[in-house]
């Protein structure tokens, strides 16, 4: 048999070249991994991502306990994933690719699923009999002249009263979990889509009723459920049903309150001003102006006067790109439409104290407004963010002391409301370890306000937290400022 040496040589050379290419590829990959690894350790570690608007995971501190639990190695993995070289550029590239995906219709884009029917829908408002705040005696905030009478409202608006109606709660049909199903971006504005459910609304109402039952006749219990941006935005007809009705949910919740709970109608006053800047375009919170209007509704329900918005000294923080901007992988349409935060100086003399998470035995002096807030934390101008407990003591002498139970939506209205009470205790239901009944009894509280956005009022996590506040106990002593 004759061997073709030329053909054999070609096969040999081809095989050799393929091996060289494979070895070279492996060598290049190893070199890149080595170089990037060295750079990751040698270069300064970033602590914050301007593009994602969040703090980055850092290398954990070593301990044998964390090592044996696997927390130390996990911490290294998370830190490296957050701080590897050129990560910011890769994230931007991913964002560009993601922006090409999703559903694009007439300039609108949908991220995530939209609400659908589940067989647990909230009855339409026409089938509900929503309650109105019951009549309250009028009173005016009294300010100590030695501290400064200029802090009084320039043109106080008198409160109005209305009658309440008692309703029997319907049969409990179970619980539901998270209800915000996605983020809808339209014309440079991001919206959280609302799902809601009948059973979640019933659970929330039953928990709020427990608060009404927990306190004596000397304590008034109020509840305010706040609609979100999508409820009032004038979507074109093709998008009318993209988010479920928050009004139906709020009306249904309010219809189940017994005579011990006073519902606060924030919906109507927000609807009356819906063409104003009530909600952010890039963040899931409302603006200070939106919170102000809700504050006026509460003060009327509580029988107190409120300040005219024009009487406040105001400041503005610009260039705010918030949580919905981050949640949509930094959508270009939102980046081109940043928000601003307008905040009002607190109008009365006060002493404010706050507690760190997990430590109610110590407090520190703070302030109601935090004007240094900036960037993605601009909403933090209201109370400085989410603390388990904030105590605001004012020079108002009207015998009224208030507890506000809230999630982050309650931060902004609290900075208005506290000016009408001698003392205000702002409790974050997610982080407060104490017992609300004990707080009310020990501090001589006269009023309790539970305030939630409509999504939180339909979310089991938040509802369960609010319920737990009635029964949980704090192992140590809670320190209160006495001045």
Secondary structure, 3 states (H helix, E strand, C coil): CCCCHHHHHHHHHHHHHHHHHHHHHHHHHHHHHHHHHHHHHHCCCCCEECCCCEECCCCCCCCHHHHHHCHHHHHHHHHHHHHCCCHHHHHHHHHHHHHCCCEEECCEEEECCCCCCCCCCCCCHHHCCCCCCCCCCCECCCECCCCCHHHCCCCCECCCCCCCCCCCCCCCCCCCCCCEEEEEEECCEEEEEECCCHHHHHHHHHHHHHHHHHCCCCCEEEEEEECCHHHCCCCCHHHCCCCCCHHHHHHHHHHCCCCCEEECCHHHHHHHCCCCCCECCCCCCECHHHHHHHHHHHHHHHCECECCHHHCCEEEEEEECCHHHHHCCCCHHHHCCCEEEEEECCCCCEEEEEECCCCCCCCEEECCECCCCCHHHHHHHECCCCCCEEEEEECECCCCEEEEEECCCHHHHHHHHHHHCCEEEEEECCCCCCCHHHHHHHCCCCEEEEEEECCHHHCHHHHHHHHHCCCCCCCCCCCCCCC
